[in-house]
């Protein structure tokens, strides 16, 4: 039993460290171009790694409810035409994880609304700073008019509301290999 707990802890460390790596690498590049509109309320930032020539893109959508840089955000991190990570950053304190994932990693169950469809998801809880979204939800979101996330905070549930419509789907398909999917 102790061996399984140890393996779970090791898997969690590898998994959460691996998820954080694309974001950290993207931030550390320093040669990121200023953000430009990617259509609708989306902004895209691009960079090229000088050593590996890897082409990186970061698509950012801020929540409609809230003000300034403390708004909740959805970010898609992509490298060489492939999605590395889709994350939801509430920019407020998250409640502790409320369920284990398949490999024992901490997760938070969230309720997601994509247009007129509701679903529940277990998103990986990463160091209490953000939730890692699944690729299916990211695909649903990029083709939606309305995207809402209900998540837990120490003060109770909160809802972040987004308007993802207008995203240049050709641009995100080329940069991330993502195409929209109906819920």
Buried (B, 14 or more C-beta within 10 A) or exposed (E): EEEEEEEBEEBBEEBBEEBBEBBEBBEEBEEBEEBEEBBBBBBBBBBBBEEEEEBBBBBBBBBBEBEEEEBBBBBBBBBBEEBBBBBBBBBBEBBEBEEEBEEBBBBBBBBBBBBEEEEEBBBBBBEEBBBBBBBEBBBBBBBBEBBBBBBBEEEEEBEBBBBBBEBBBEBBBBBBEBEBBEB
